[in-house]
């Protein structure tokens, strides 16, 4: 693609996913920066000025809780949680209360259609890479739109996540963010929580020389189904962790619970409760206070 720097593999939007272009809101001036680890056009660092909004989470009815028998963890699960060398968090609907791509699509005028695809992707009914390409094809976000979105829509953190991350770090537990979302939107979250950017495994939006959207990097683990599991396996292998925990809400997070990957999957149902995922979790929690108190 003309204007793209580097040789990263690009996913272009298949014909079956294309729709007529939606009207975009005006974008302000384009600014290009280069990622330190990849040769491509990216976002300039703007996250230092973000003020995180900690959102409230609606409490569930007692009848809903009674449907699950994994809300009271065994002693073995508690011990594994306390002794974890590394904890990997999903971002959308876990660390943050929103689904980032849905919020960006809403900002660009395609919120409802994209949200429907997100629901299918999180349930595991559609291959993740297909769902990702389909969602992006509905609004084709430009670099200037992404920058404007980040300026006007700071991340909304789930209640207690900052305290939980700080407590894990105080115990010398390494913390990672593993997401099917985009680095451009996750870097600010990592900065707020004090998580090194090298501990982020996420997708990368690609733009041309004029800031036009041209695809996403399919070399990223999380760009495809099973990608989070692969990322967790790589993390564990690279650092030789003895105990690793995955926390998230979706089918792609559950996939990380396999030999050579996560020893424990904790389903966070405080934002989105997905029954097919929650029922298979080692431990189902609805707020991060439960996990914080269990570390003592």
Buried (B, 14 or more C-beta within 10 A) or exposed (E): EEEBBEEBEBBEBEEEBEEEEEEBEEBEEBEBEEBEEBEBBBBEEBBEEBEBEBBEBEEEEEEBBEEBEBBEBEEEBEEBBEEBBBBBBBBBBBBBBBBBBBBBBBBBBBBEBBBBBBBBBBBBEBBBBBBBBBBBBBBBBBBBBBBBBBEEBBBBBBBBBBEBBBBBBEEEBBBBBBBBBBBBBBBBBBBBBEBEBEBBBBBBBBBBBEBBBBBBBBEBBBBBBBBBBBBBBBBBEEEEBEBBBBBBBBBBBBBBBBEEBBBBBBBBBBBBBBEEBBEBBBBBBBBBBBBBEBBE
